[in-house]
């Protein structure tokens, strides 16, 4: 079976890279010819570009744009190492098609496939441009092909009314629809879609041994440490990290820059991310995929809410396995005991359902 996947696979985010790798690899393991559509519209193409003004407020006139670029240049130069690490991962581990830059270009020269899959991760998040882009709703796919979504995430509880009609029409053309969160089912209902189902993020489709091999046997941090993966520079995360570090007599390692950490790994790519989680004593994050890999590697961890309205992703995952206590708001409610025997039994059931859903898609393509 020839399968093409469209997702945000090349946006310099570890979760985005790893979920794309996982879905591609799992489908390949089932004997399919799989490629990720290398879709990079303009709004996804400016990451770490040295002479691009990331903030739109500074793109209004040439003078302010030049001032912004000069001010940010030292930071962007330091960030190039992270860019190179991600590009190396993409080049080695993701099998992609030729580059496409617009939905119209995809329509004119659509990469051939028996099945087109949209997903996973926040491809349908209406806060971002990709959540408004018809390409991520398989608008380009031929009517004779099978259209499916796997673990697509809206990342919000309520879908914007002004986008509802257009999105509903695009989704009505799907043969199979699955979302990653229970809240996503609610959004589908808002959009008039009643036949969707909830599945696990692709990273859960691969075995722990597969991820351990990718992570590497040798720890890149030799000392005892706790890991912080914090998008918000949260004071709550800081307080929790400092308390746990004292209790465990451990160093604090952060992936994003933080003035309270002992070690910063700001250039960490997907493989370094896996290694850091695998070998940490404890993980504190406000990241969906840091939560997912904490579960896969059976780590002690807690999750702190984000400022953006994207917390339903983590909450739904934790509630799915009766681990809602791991979502905390202060250092006074940090969970101490994680029963992975019970957690793994529940995960196993959800993973089986997810694999059965993909099997149904594949079998429909054989008829």
ChimeraX attribute file (.defattr): number of C-alpha atoms within 10 A of each C-alpha:
attribute: neighborCount
match mode: 1-to-1
recipient: residues
	/A:1	17
	/A:2	16
	/A:3	23
	/A:4	22
	/A:5	28
	/A:6	23
	/A:7	26
	/A:8	27
	/A:9	28
	/A:10	21
	/A:11	18
	/A:12	20
	/A:13	14
	/A:14	20
	/A:15	23
	/A:16	20
	/A:17	23
	/A:18	24
	/A:19	24
	/A:20	25
	/A:21	21
	/A:22	21
	/A:23	25
	/A:24	24
	/A:25	22
	/A:26	19
	/A:27	20
	/A:28	16
	/A:29	12
	/A:30	11
	/A:31	11
	/A:32	15
	/A:33	14
	/A:34	24
	/A:35	21
	/A:36	23
	/A:37	23
	/A:38	20
	/A:39	25
	/A:40	18
	/A:41	17
	/A:42	9
	/A:43	11
	/A:44	14
	/A:45	13
	/A:46	15
	/A:47	15
	/A:48	19
	/A:49	15
	/A:50	18
	/A:51	15
	/A:52	18
	/A:53	19
	/A:54	17
	/A:55	10
	/A:56	9
	/A:57	11
	/A:58	16
	/A:59	16
	/A:60	9
	/A:61	9
	/A:62	10
	/A:63	10
	/A:64	14
	/A:65	20
	/A:66	16
	/A:67	13
	/A:68	19
	/A:69	19
	/A:70	15
	/A:71	11
	/A:72	16
	/A:73	17
	/A:74	11
	/A:75	12
	/A:76	19
	/A:77	12
	/A:78	13
	/A:79	17
	/A:80	15
	/A:81	15
	/A:82	17
	/A:83	19
	/A:84	14
	/A:85	18
	/A:86	23
	/A:87	16
	/A:88	13
	/A:89	17
	/A:90	20
	/A:91	11
	/A:92	9
	/A:93	15
	/A:94	21
	/A:95	15
	/A:96	19
	/A:97	15
	/A:98	9
	/A:99	13
	/A:100	17
	/A:101	15
	/A:102	16
	/A:103	18
	/A:104	14
	/A:105	13
	/A:106	19
	/A:107	15
	/A:108	9
	/A:109	10
	/A:110	15
	/A:111	18
	/A:112	13
	/A:113	19
	/A:114	17
	/A:115	22
	/A:116	26
	/A:117	27
	/A:118	25
	/A:119	29
	/A:120	29
	/A:121	28
	/A:122	23
	/A:123	26
	/A:124	28
	/A:125	18
	/A:126	20
	/A:127	17
	/A:128	12
	/A:129	13
	/A:130	20
	/A:131	19
	/A:132	17
	/A:133	18
	/A:134	18
	/A:135	22
	/A:136	24
	/A:137	27
	/A:138	24
	/A:139	19
	/A:140	20
	/A:141	23
	/A:142	17
	/A:143	10
	/A:144	8
	/A:145	14
	/A:146	21
	/A:147	23
	/A:148	23
	/A:149	27
	/A:150	26
	/A:151	26
	/A:152	29
	/A:153	28
	/A:154	27
	/A:155	25
	/A:156	23
	/A:157	19
	/A:158	15
	/A:159	21
	/A:160	13
	/A:161	10
	/A:162	8
	/A:163	13
	/A:164	15
	/A:165	12
	/A:166	13
	/A:167	20
	/A:168	16
	/A:169	14
	/A:170	15
	/A:171	22
	/A:172	13
	/A:173	17
	/A:174	19
	/A:175	15
	/A:176	20
	/A:177	26
	/A:178	26
	/A:179	26
	/A:180	28
	/A:181	28
	/A:182	20
	/A:183	21
	/A:184	28
	/A:185	23
	/A:186	18
	/A:187	22
	/A:188	24
	/A:189	14
	/A:190	17
	/A:191	21
	/A:192	15
	/A:193	16
	/A:194	12
	/A:195	12
	/A:196	17
	/A:197	20
	/A:198	21
	/A:199	25
	/A:200	25
	/A:201	26
	/A:202	25
	/A:203	23
	/A:204	24
	/A:205	19
	/A:206	17
	/A:207	11
	/A:208	15
	/A:209	11
	/A:210	10
	/A:211	21
	/A:212	15
	/A:213	12
	/A:214	14
	/A:215	21
	/A:216	14
	/A:217	11
	/A:218	9
	/A:219	15
	/A:220	12
	/A:221	15
	/A:222	8
	/A:223	11
	/A:224	16
	/A:225	24
	/A:226	27
	/A:227	28
	/A:228	28
	/A:229	22
	/A:230	23
	/A:231	14
	/A:232	14
	/A:233	14
	/A:234	16
	/A:235	10
	/A:236	14
	/A:237	25
	/A:238	19
	/A:239	13
	/A:240	21
	/A:241	27
	/A:242	17
	/A:243	13
	/A:244	21
	/A:245	19
	/A:246	11
	/A:247	9
	/A:248	13
	/A:249	12
	/A:250	20
	/A:251	22
	/A:252	24
	/A:253	26
	/A:254	26
	/A:255	21
	/A:256	17
	/A:257	17
	/A:258	18
	/A:259	10
	/A:260	14
	/A:261	19
	/A:262	12
	/A:263	17
	/A:264	18
	/A:265	16
	/A:266	15
	/A:267	19
	/A:268	22
	/A:269	24
	/A:270	21
	/A:271	18
	/A:272	20
	/A:273	21
	/A:274	23
	/A:275	22
	/A:276	25
	/A:277	25
	/A:278	23
	/A:279	23
	/A:280	24
	/A:281	19
	/A:282	23
	/A:283	26
	/A:284	25
	/A:285	26
	/A:286	24
	/A:287	20
	/A:288	20
	/A:289	20
	/A:290	26
	/A:291	23
	/A:292	19
	/A:293	21
	/A:294	22
	/A:295	19
	/A:296	22
	/A:297	16
	/A:298	18
	/A:299	19
	/A:300	20
	/A:301	25
	/A:302	26
	/A:303	27
	/A:304	22
	/A:305	22
	/A:306	18
	/A:307	11
	/A:308	9
	/A:309	12
	/A:310	20
	/A:311	20
	/A:312	21
	/A:313	24
	/A:314	26
	/A:315	22
	/A:316	18
	/A:317	20
	/A:318	20
	/A:319	14
	/A:320	17
	/A:321	15
	/A:322	13
	/A:323	16
	/A:324	17
	/A:325	16
	/A:326	24
	/A:327	22
	/A:328	18
	/A:329	15
	/A:330	13
	/A:331	17
	/A:332	8
	/A:333	13
	/A:334	17
	/A:335	16
	/A:336	10
	/A:337	9
	/A:338	16
	/A:339	10
	/A:340	15
	/A:341	9
	/A:342	11
	/A:343	17
	/A:344	15
	/A:345	11
	/A:346	14
	/A:347	18
	/A:348	13
	/A:349	10
	/A:350	18
	/A:351	18
	/A:352	14
	/A:353	16
	/A:354	23
	/A:355	18
	/A:356	13
	/A:357	18
	/A:358	19
	/A:359	14
	/A:360	11
	/A:361	19
	/A:362	20
	/A:363	10
	/A:364	12
	/A:365	15
	/A:366	8
	/A:367	5
